Amino acid sequence: MPRGSSRKRERQYEHIEEGARKRGVRPARAKEIAARTVNKERARTGEARTASRTSTRDISSGRRGGLRSHRGAEGPTYDQLYAEARRRNIHGRSSMNKAQLKRKLGR
């Protein structure tokens, strides 16, 4: 936890870390998840000195809950699909939209 964080954020960190470890996440990854989540919440509420644009304008990390993962309602984002197409060296990917990339990748 960063210096100067509130007791609430410390409890939040511990709660998130404990939940991740109960789900079987390895300890180092659980700490990373907890730290990133708490830091994003601190940025959203103005507790942090600096904040990225996505931290302040995006939906909260608790509410988002995996919307951008491969299991989300709309699946992977355009950027994730494009990166995969690039890894597979699919030609014409730069002119494709999200649906076309999905079809080409077989999703």
SULHUZI-V981541 format. One line per field, one symbol per residue. phi: phi as a letter, one per 30 degrees, with the letter a starting at -180 (. if undefined). burial: I if it has 24 or more other ideal C-beta (glycine too) atoms within 12 Angstrom, else O. Layout:
phi=???
burial=???
This chain:
phi=.ddiddddddddeddddddddddjddedddddddddddddddddcidcdbaddddccdddddddhjecddcdeciddeddddddddddhddiddcdcddddedddic
burial=OOOOOOOOIOOIIOOIIOOIOOOOOOOOOIOOIIIOIIIIIIIIOOIOOOOOOOIOOOOOIOOOOOOOOOOOOOOIOOOOIIOIIOOOOOOOIOOOOOOOIIOOIOO
